[in-house]
């Protein structure tokens, strides 16, 4: 085995987004592509000489091969130690926990999150800092700048590391610790939640269905729900992580988790349904004939978190991404908690958590979490709901009815228009931004625009600013819509339209019907059909 320096040249388009670099898997498999970015990533953080890193991923196609490349490059770049999940597997929240638990210098997470997997599908890589959270924009920009001028990368050449067996080995001068990807995470969950109370509820006949969607949370959900809490052995569906996620689209929403939705809306539904995504950081909550929107889930958790032992002293504060509904704001106001509105991207929450300002965060895109790690956490959210149900003795529908009666209901939906030609999407957003100054006072059916702006964020912790984070149009009475382009896809652009209506009396309407007037106004103001040719969204959540 020898250390080699390989000559290379820049490859265009290696700019990390809010969750790292994502491209089609075959792109990452191209000559020098992964190596170029990994070297630029190491250089962008100031090098890895003498440092300790965590490495792992969601098990999608190329995860194992890419992990070996990263280990070989870490060794050649002088890293002292790498902690890697057995078989190169780690959920994103579990990786964040290992970074924090072992006080490492950061970690490399291989995932394209909720995107499909397979040789012809998606792959991704990101760096998380020593706090366990995604690298901030200043660091990712440094990585990108390095990709533009890179002329060589360093790598150990020789036999791959045995990642199938837990234990310690060496690669050059670097120590490699292969660890159980699940054990430390299970210990963390037991420290936060009332496992005996949940186990008692399950023993009393409470039935759960957890759909892991052939992705990373299968081993975690089985270890916790079935092996520790005593749920039936068939509680976790699609529990084995597969390189192509069994052909499933591992995005836990009503469209893609349709098997779970059909079961939960059926005659003999379990008491509780839930799902997680490709890398384990997202969640969907469903009761019998009762779908819980991510925004409502965040609000219910905020109102009841004190029922879990890890949060018995109450929350420090709460935060939500700007497109997420203001349901949690109403809870925060009632409980006297500070509530922060941030751009989309978990890294913005990390600053608030590190500064001790908040302990609960959430995004409408099925991400919820707390300051126990610095990533959103799907299994954590499931256990929080189970803890709340065990403590209150109430079902999901009962919890939702009680919540809306107390705080009111924020009817909410997200419409995704996927794979739009990027140039058309950019023209649409430019035109929309140009129209904002003239919208106030305009009428659209029964709705009157109160204000419209392009959201910008000033971070209260580090003073950084983030502009053009989404266009907001607010109507008199508090209803609103938000428009932004997503950065999580790998082809074209996804236009996301977020719709919200506040209601304190009519609490049991069908959401799309309740939002109909806002939907019509949004299409008129944005001109979606004229710019894109689309009349209806691809996905409604």
C-alpha positions as CSV (number, residue, x, y, z in Angstrom):
1,X,0.0,0.0,0.0
2,X,1.4,3.4,-1.0
3,X,0.4,7.0,-0.7
4,X,-0.1,8.6,-4.1
5,X,-0.7,12.1,-5.4
6,X,-2.9,12.1,-8.4
7,X,-2.9,14.9,-11.0
8,X,-6.4,16.2,-11.8
9,X,-8.2,19.3,-13.1
10,X,-11.3,21.2,-12.1
11,X,-14.7,19.7,-12.8
12,X,-17.5,22.2,-13.3
13,X,-20.6,22.3,-11.1
14,X,-19.3,21.0,-7.8
15,X,-21.1,23.6,-5.8
16,X,-22.6,22.3,-2.5
17,X,-26.2,23.3,-1.7
18,X,-28.0,23.5,1.6
19,X,-27.3,19.8,2.2
20,X,-24.0,19.2,0.4
21,X,-23.3,18.2,-3.1
22,X,-26.0,16.1,-4.9
23,X,-25.8,14.7,-8.4
24,X,-26.7,11.6,-10.3
25,X,-24.8,8.6,-9.0
26,X,-23.2,8.0,-12.4
27,X,-21.7,11.5,-12.2
28,X,-20.1,10.7,-8.8
29,X,-18.8,7.5,-10.4
30,X,-17.0,9.4,-13.1
31,X,-13.2,9.7,-13.2
32,X,-11.9,11.9,-10.4
33,X,-15.3,13.4,-9.6
34,X,-15.6,12.2,-6.0
35,X,-11.9,12.5,-5.4
36,X,-11.8,16.1,-6.6
37,X,-14.7,17.1,-4.3
38,X,-13.4,15.2,-1.3
39,X,-10.0,16.9,-1.6
40,X,-11.6,20.2,-2.0
41,X,-13.8,19.5,1.0
42,X,-10.8,18.6,3.1
43,X,-8.9,21.7,1.9
44,X,-12.0,23.9,2.5
45,X,-12.1,23.0,6.2
46,X,-8.4,23.8,6.6
47,X,-7.1,20.2,6.1
48,X,-7.6,17.0,8.1
49,X,-4.1,16.4,9.3
50,X,-4.2,15.1,12.9
51,X,-8.0,15.3,13.0
52,X,-10.6,12.7,13.9
53,X,-13.6,12.3,11.6
54,X,-16.9,10.3,11.5
55,X,-17.8,8.7,8.2
56,X,-21.0,6.9,7.1
57,X,-24.0,7.0,4.9
58,X,-27.5,5.8,4.1
59,X,-26.5,2.7,2.2
60,X,-27.6,3.8,-1.2
61,X,-25.8,2.6,-4.3
62,X,-22.1,3.6,-4.3
63,X,-22.2,4.3,-0.6
64,X,-19.7,1.4,0.1
65,X,-17.3,2.3,-2.7
66,X,-17.3,6.0,-1.9
67,X,-16.7,5.3,1.8
68,X,-13.5,3.4,0.9
69,X,-12.3,6.3,-1.2
70,X,-13.0,8.8,1.6
71,X,-11.1,6.6,4.1
72,X,-8.1,6.3,1.7
73,X,-8.0,10.0,1.1
74,X,-8.4,10.9,4.8
75,X,-5.4,8.6,5.5
76,X,-3.3,10.2,2.7
77,X,-4.2,13.7,3.9
78,X,-2.9,12.9,7.4
79,X,-6.1,12.2,9.4
80,X,-5.4,10.6,12.8
81,X,-8.5,8.6,13.2
82,X,-11.8,7.8,11.5
83,X,-14.9,6.4,13.2
84,X,-17.0,4.6,10.5
85,X,-20.4,2.8,10.8
86,X,-20.3,-0.9,10.2
87,X,-20.8,-1.7,6.5
88,X,-20.4,2.1,5.9
89,X,-23.9,2.7,7.3
90,X,-25.0,5.6,9.6
91,X,-28.2,7.5,9.6
92,X,-27.6,11.3,9.4
93,X,-28.8,12.0,13.0
94,X,-26.7,9.0,14.3
95,X,-23.7,10.4,12.5
96,X,-24.3,13.8,14.1
97,X,-24.5,12.1,17.5
98,X,-21.3,10.2,17.0
99,X,-19.5,13.5,16.1
100,X,-20.7,15.1,19.3
101,X,-20.3,12.1,21.5
102,X,-16.7,11.5,20.5
103,X,-15.9,15.2,20.2
104,X,-14.5,14.7,16.7
105,X,-13.5,17.4,14.3
106,X,-16.5,16.7,12.1
107,X,-17.7,14.1,9.7
108,X,-18.5,13.1,6.2
109,X,-22.1,11.9,5.5
110,X,-22.9,10.2,2.3
111,X,-26.6,10.7,1.4
112,X,-29.0,12.3,-1.0
113,X,-31.6,12.2,1.8
114,X,-35.1,11.6,0.5
115,X,-34.0,11.3,-3.2
116,X,-34.3,7.9,-5.0
117,X,-31.2,5.6,-5.0
118,X,-29.6,3.3,-7.5
119,X,-27.0,3.4,-10.2
120,X,-29.2,5.7,-12.3
121,X,-30.5,7.7,-9.4
122,X,-29.1,10.1,-6.9
123,X,-26.0,10.4,-4.6
124,X,-24.7,13.0,-2.3
125,X,-22.0,14.0,0.1
126,X,-21.7,16.7,2.8
127,X,-19.5,17.7,5.6
128,X,-20.7,18.2,9.2
129,X,-18.8,20.4,11.6
130,X,-17.6,19.5,15.1
131,X,-21.0,20.6,16.5
132,X,-22.6,17.8,14.5
133,X,-24.3,20.1,12.1
134,X,-24.0,20.9,8.4
135,X,-21.1,23.1,7.3
136,X,-22.1,26.8,7.1
137,X,-22.1,28.7,3.9
138,X,-18.7,30.2,4.4
139,X,-17.2,26.7,4.6
140,X,-19.1,25.3,1.6
141,X,-18.1,28.4,-0.4
142,X,-14.5,27.7,0.4
143,X,-15.0,24.1,-0.8
144,X,-16.5,25.3,-4.0
145,X,-13.8,27.8,-4.7
146,X,-11.2,25.0,-4.2
147,X,-13.0,22.8,-6.8
148,X,-12.3,25.5,-9.4
149,X,-8.5,25.4,-9.1
150,X,-7.7,21.9,-7.8
151,X,-4.8,20.2,-9.6
152,X,-4.1,17.1,-7.5
153,X,-5.5,14.9,-4.7
154,X,-3.9,12.5,-2.2
155,X,-5.0,8.9,-1.7
156,X,-3.7,5.7,-0.3
157,X,-3.7,2.9,-2.9
158,X,-4.1,-0.7,-1.9
159,X,-6.6,-3.1,-0.3
160,X,-9.8,-1.6,1.1
161,X,-10.6,-1.5,4.8
162,X,-12.8,-4.4,6.2
163,X,-15.9,-2.5,7.2
164,X,-18.0,-5.6,7.9
165,X,-16.5,-6.4,11.3
166,X,-16.7,-4.1,14.3
167,X,-13.2,-3.3,15.6
168,X,-10.0,-1.3,15.1
169,X,-7.6,-1.4,12.2
170,X,-5.1,0.9,10.5
171,X,-4.8,2.5,7.1
172,X,-1.4,3.9,6.7
173,X,-0.9,5.9,9.9
174,X,-4.6,6.4,10.4
175,X,-6.7,4.5,13.0
176,X,-10.0,3.1,11.7
177,X,-12.7,2.3,14.2
178,X,-15.6,0.4,12.8
179,X,-18.6,0.8,15.2
180,X,-22.1,-0.5,15.6
181,X,-24.1,2.2,13.7
182,X,-27.1,1.8,16.0
183,X,-26.0,1.2,19.6
184,X,-25.0,4.8,20.6
185,X,-28.1,6.2,19.1
186,X,-30.4,3.8,21.0
187,X,-28.6,4.9,24.2
188,X,-29.3,8.5,23.4
189,X,-33.0,7.9,22.8
190,X,-33.3,6.0,26.1
191,X,-31.9,9.1,27.9
192,X,-34.5,11.4,26.4
193,X,-37.8,9.4,26.4
194,X,-39.8,7.4,28.9
195,X,-39.2,3.9,27.4
196,X,-41.0,2.1,30.3
197,X,-44.2,4.1,29.7
198,X,-44.1,3.5,26.0
199,X,-43.4,-0.2,26.5
200,X,-46.4,-0.4,28.9
201,X,-48.6,1.2,26.3
202,X,-47.4,-1.2,23.6
203,X,-47.9,-4.2,25.9
204,X,-51.5,-3.1,26.4
205,X,-52.2,-3.7,22.8
206,X,-51.1,-0.4,21.1
207,X,-50.1,-1.2,17.5
208,X,-47.5,0.7,15.5
209,X,-46.5,0.6,11.8
210,X,-43.2,2.1,11.0
211,X,-42.3,2.3,7.3
212,X,-38.6,2.5,6.8
213,X,-39.0,2.6,3.0
214,X,-36.1,0.1,2.5
215,X,-33.8,2.9,3.8
216,X,-31.4,3.5,6.7
217,X,-33.9,3.6,9.7
218,X,-34.9,0.0,9.4
219,X,-32.1,-1.3,11.8
220,X,-32.7,1.7,14.2
221,X,-36.5,1.2,14.3
222,X,-36.2,-2.5,14.8
223,X,-33.7,-2.1,17.6
224,X,-35.8,0.4,19.4
225,X,-39.5,-0.4,18.7
226,X,-39.3,-4.2,18.4
227,X,-36.2,-5.3,20.4
228,X,-36.3,-2.7,23.2
229,X,-39.9,-1.6,23.5
230,X,-41.6,-4.9,22.7
231,X,-43.6,-4.1,19.6
232,X,-44.6,-7.0,17.4
233,X,-41.8,-8.3,15.1
234,X,-43.6,-7.1,12.0
235,X,-44.0,-3.5,13.3
236,X,-41.2,-2.2,11.0
237,X,-42.1,-2.5,7.3
238,X,-39.4,-2.4,4.5
239,X,-36.8,-2.7,7.3
240,X,-33.8,-3.8,5.3
241,X,-31.7,-0.9,3.7
242,X,-31.2,-1.6,0.0
243,X,-28.9,0.2,-2.5
244,X,-31.9,1.2,-4.6
245,X,-34.4,1.5,-1.7
246,X,-36.3,-1.4,-3.3
247,X,-37.3,0.9,-6.1
248,X,-39.1,3.1,-3.6
249,X,-38.8,6.9,-3.4
250,X,-37.7,7.2,0.2
251,X,-39.5,10.4,0.9
252,X,-42.0,10.1,3.9
253,X,-45.0,12.0,2.5
254,X,-48.5,10.9,1.6
255,X,-47.6,10.5,-2.1
256,X,-44.6,8.3,-1.7
257,X,-45.4,6.5,1.5
258,X,-48.7,5.4,0.0
259,X,-48.6,1.9,1.4
260,X,-48.6,3.3,4.9
261,X,-51.3,5.8,4.1
262,X,-53.5,3.1,2.7
263,X,-53.1,1.0,5.8
264,X,-53.7,3.9,8.2
265,X,-56.8,5.0,6.3
266,X,-58.2,1.5,6.2
267,X,-60.7,-0.4,8.3
268,X,-58.2,-2.1,10.6
269,X,-55.6,0.7,11.0
270,X,-52.9,0.4,13.6
271,X,-53.0,3.0,16.4
272,X,-50.0,4.9,15.1
273,X,-48.3,5.1,11.8
274,X,-45.0,6.7,10.9
275,X,-42.3,6.7,8.2
276,X,-38.8,8.0,7.7
277,X,-36.6,8.8,4.7
278,X,-33.4,7.7,3.0
279,X,-31.0,8.9,5.6
280,X,-33.3,8.9,8.6
281,X,-33.6,12.6,9.2
282,X,-37.3,13.1,8.1
283,X,-40.5,11.8,9.5
284,X,-44.2,11.5,8.7
285,X,-46.8,11.0,11.5
286,X,-50.2,9.4,10.8
287,X,-53.1,8.3,13.1
288,X,-56.1,6.2,12.1
289,X,-57.7,8.2,9.4
290,X,-55.7,11.2,10.6
291,X,-52.7,12.6,8.7
292,X,-50.6,15.1,10.7
293,X,-48.9,17.8,8.6
294,X,-45.2,18.4,9.6
295,X,-46.1,21.9,10.7
296,X,-48.8,20.6,13.0
297,X,-46.5,17.9,14.3
298,X,-43.9,20.5,15.3
299,X,-46.6,22.6,17.1
300,X,-48.0,19.5,19.0
301,X,-44.5,18.6,20.1
302,X,-43.8,22.1,21.2
303,X,-46.9,22.1,23.3
304,X,-46.2,18.7,24.9
305,X,-42.4,18.2,24.9
306,X,-42.3,18.6,28.7
307,X,-44.0,15.2,29.0
308,X,-40.7,13.5,27.9
309,X,-38.0,13.2,30.6
310,X,-35.3,14.8,28.4
311,X,-37.4,18.0,28.2
312,X,-39.2,18.0,31.6
313,X,-37.8,21.5,32.4
314,X,-39.5,22.9,29.3
315,X,-38.1,24.3,26.0
316,X,-35.5,27.0,25.8
317,X,-37.2,28.3,22.6
318,X,-38.5,27.1,19.3
319,X,-37.5,27.8,15.6
320,X,-39.1,27.0,12.2
321,X,-38.1,27.6,8.7
322,X,-39.8,30.5,7.0
323,X,-42.0,28.4,4.7
324,X,-43.2,26.3,7.6
325,X,-46.6,27.3,9.0
326,X,-46.9,29.6,12.0
327,X,-48.7,26.9,14.0
328,X,-45.7,26.6,16.3
329,X,-45.6,30.4,16.7
330,X,-49.0,30.3,18.3
331,X,-47.8,27.7,20.8
332,X,-44.7,29.7,21.6
333,X,-46.8,32.8,22.2
334,X,-49.1,31.0,24.6
335,X,-46.2,29.4,26.5
336,X,-44.0,32.5,26.6
337,X,-41.3,31.0,24.4
338,X,-39.0,32.8,22.0
339,X,-39.8,31.8,18.4
340,X,-37.3,32.2,15.5
341,X,-38.0,32.2,11.8
342,X,-35.0,31.1,9.6
343,X,-34.3,30.3,6.0
344,X,-34.7,26.7,4.9
345,X,-31.6,24.6,5.9
346,X,-30.9,22.9,9.2
347,X,-27.5,24.8,9.5
348,X,-29.5,27.9,10.5
349,X,-31.0,26.1,13.5
350,X,-27.6,24.9,14.5
351,X,-26.4,28.4,15.4
352,X,-29.5,29.0,17.5
353,X,-29.1,25.7,19.3
354,X,-25.4,26.2,19.9
355,X,-26.1,29.6,21.4
356,X,-28.7,28.1,23.8
357,X,-31.6,30.0,22.3
358,X,-33.8,27.1,21.2
359,X,-34.2,23.4,21.9
360,X,-36.9,22.4,19.3
361,X,-36.8,23.1,15.5
362,X,-38.8,22.1,12.5
363,X,-39.3,22.4,8.8
364,X,-42.4,21.8,6.7
365,X,-40.4,19.3,4.6
366,X,-41.0,16.6,7.2
367,X,-38.0,17.5,9.3
368,X,-38.2,17.8,13.1
369,X,-35.6,17.7,15.8
370,X,-34.1,19.1,19.0
371,X,-30.7,20.1,20.4
372,X,-29.9,16.5,21.2
373,X,-28.1,16.5,17.8
374,X,-27.6,19.1,15.1
375,X,-29.6,17.4,12.4
376,X,-33.3,16.7,12.0
377,X,-34.2,13.3,13.4
378,X,-37.0,11.0,12.1
379,X,-36.8,8.3,14.8
380,X,-36.6,11.0,17.5
381,X,-39.9,12.6,16.3
382,X,-41.6,9.2,16.3
383,X,-40.5,8.5,19.8
384,X,-41.6,12.0,21.0
385,X,-45.1,11.3,19.6
386,X,-45.2,7.9,21.3
387,X,-44.0,9.5,24.6
388,X,-46.8,12.1,24.4
389,X,-49.4,9.4,23.6
390,X,-48.2,7.2,26.5
391,X,-48.3,10.2,28.9
392,X,-51.7,11.5,27.9
393,X,-53.5,8.3,27.0
394,X,-54.8,10.1,23.9
395,X,-54.9,9.0,20.3
396,X,-53.5,11.0,17.3
397,X,-56.9,12.3,16.3
398,X,-57.7,13.3,19.9
399,X,-54.4,15.1,20.3
400,X,-55.0,17.0,17.1
401,X,-58.6,18.0,18.0
402,X,-57.4,19.2,21.5
403,X,-54.5,21.1,19.9
404,X,-56.7,22.9,17.4
405,X,-59.3,23.7,20.0
406,X,-56.7,25.4,22.2
407,X,-54.5,27.1,19.6
408,X,-56.5,27.3,16.4
409,X,-55.7,25.6,13.1
410,X,-53.2,26.7,10.5
411,X,-54.5,25.0,7.3
412,X,-51.3,24.3,5.3
413,X,-50.1,22.6,2.2
414,X,-47.1,22.5,-0.1
415,X,-47.4,22.1,-3.9
416,X,-44.3,20.9,-5.7
417,X,-43.8,21.5,-9.4
418,X,-40.9,19.2,-10.2
419,X,-38.2,19.1,-12.9
420,X,-39.0,22.5,-14.4
421,X,-36.4,23.7,-16.9
422,X,-34.0,25.7,-14.7
423,X,-34.0,28.7,-17.0
424,X,-37.8,28.9,-17.0
425,X,-37.9,28.7,-13.2
426,X,-35.3,31.5,-12.9
427,X,-37.3,33.7,-15.3
428,X,-40.4,33.1,-13.2
429,X,-38.7,34.0,-10.0
430,X,-37.2,37.1,-11.5
431,X,-40.5,38.3,-12.8
432,X,-42.2,37.6,-9.5
433,X,-39.6,39.5,-7.5
434,X,-40.0,42.4,-9.9
435,X,-43.8,42.6,-9.3
436,X,-43.6,42.6,-5.5
437,X,-43.6,46.4,-5.0
438,X,-47.0,46.8,-6.7
439,X,-48.9,43.9,-5.0
440,X,-49.9,45.6,-1.7
441,X,-53.6,46.6,-1.8
442,X,-54.4,44.4,-4.8
443,X,-57.4,42.2,-4.7
444,X,-57.6,38.6,-5.8
445,X,-61.1,37.3,-5.3
446,X,-62.0,37.9,-1.7
447,X,-58.3,38.3,-0.7
448,X,-56.4,41.6,-0.4
449,X,-52.6,41.6,-0.4
450,X,-51.3,43.2,2.8
451,X,-47.6,42.9,2.1
452,X,-45.2,41.1,-0.2
453,X,-41.4,40.7,0.1
454,X,-38.4,38.6,-0.7
455,X,-37.3,37.1,2.6
456,X,-33.9,37.9,4.0
457,X,-32.5,36.6,7.2
458,X,-30.1,38.3,9.7
459,X,-28.6,35.6,11.9
460,X,-28.9,36.8,15.5
461,X,-25.9,34.7,16.6
462,X,-23.1,35.4,14.0
463,X,-24.5,38.4,12.2
464,X,-24.5,36.8,8.8
465,X,-27.1,37.6,6.2
466,X,-29.0,35.3,3.8
467,X,-30.9,37.1,1.0
468,X,-33.5,35.9,-1.5
469,X,-34.7,33.0,0.6
470,X,-38.2,32.9,-0.7
471,X,-41.0,35.3,-1.9
472,X,-43.7,35.9,0.7
473,X,-47.2,37.3,-0.1
474,X,-49.3,37.9,3.0
475,X,-53.0,38.7,2.8
476,X,-55.1,40.7,5.2
477,X,-56.2,38.4,8.0
478,X,-52.9,36.5,8.1
479,X,-53.3,34.0,5.2
480,X,-50.2,33.8,3.0
481,X,-48.3,31.9,0.3
482,X,-44.5,31.5,-0.1
483,X,-42.6,30.6,-3.3
484,X,-39.0,29.3,-3.5
485,X,-36.9,27.1,-5.7
486,X,-35.6,23.9,-4.0
487,X,-31.9,23.0,-4.0
488,X,-32.3,19.4,-3.0
489,X,-32.9,17.9,-6.5
490,X,-30.4,16.7,-9.1
491,X,-32.1,17.6,-12.3
492,X,-34.0,20.8,-13.3
493,X,-35.6,22.9,-10.6
494,X,-38.4,22.2,-8.2
495,X,-40.8,25.1,-7.6
496,X,-42.3,24.9,-4.2
497,X,-45.5,26.7,-3.4
498,X,-46.4,26.9,0.3
499,X,-50.0,27.8,1.3
500,X,-51.4,28.8,4.7
501,X,-54.7,29.9,6.2
502,X,-55.3,30.6,9.9
503,X,-58.7,29.4,11.2
504,X,-60.1,29.5,14.8
505,X,-63.7,28.3,14.1
506,X,-64.0,25.9,11.2
507,X,-61.4,23.3,12.4
508,X,-62.4,20.2,10.4
509,X,-62.2,21.3,6.7
510,X,-60.4,19.4,4.0
511,X,-57.1,21.3,3.7
512,X,-57.1,21.8,-0.1
513,X,-60.7,23.1,0.1
514,X,-59.9,25.4,2.9
515,X,-57.0,26.8,0.9
516,X,-58.7,27.0,-2.5
517,X,-58.9,30.8,-2.6
518,X,-55.3,31.2,-1.7
519,X,-54.3,28.6,-4.3
520,X,-56.2,30.5,-7.0
521,X,-54.6,33.8,-5.9
522,X,-51.1,32.3,-5.9
523,X,-51.4,30.9,-9.4
524,X,-52.7,34.3,-10.6
525,X,-49.9,36.3,-9.0
526,X,-47.0,33.9,-9.9
527,X,-48.2,33.0,-13.4
528,X,-47.1,29.4,-13.0
529,X,-48.9,28.1,-16.1
530,X,-47.7,31.0,-18.3
531,X,-44.0,30.5,-17.3
532,X,-43.9,26.7,-17.0
533,X,-46.9,25.3,-18.8
534,X,-47.9,23.5,-15.6
535,X,-51.5,23.7,-14.3
536,X,-51.2,21.3,-11.4
537,X,-48.4,20.2,-9.0
538,X,-46.6,16.9,-9.2
539,X,-46.8,16.4,-5.4
540,X,-49.1,17.8,-2.8
541,X,-48.3,17.5,0.8
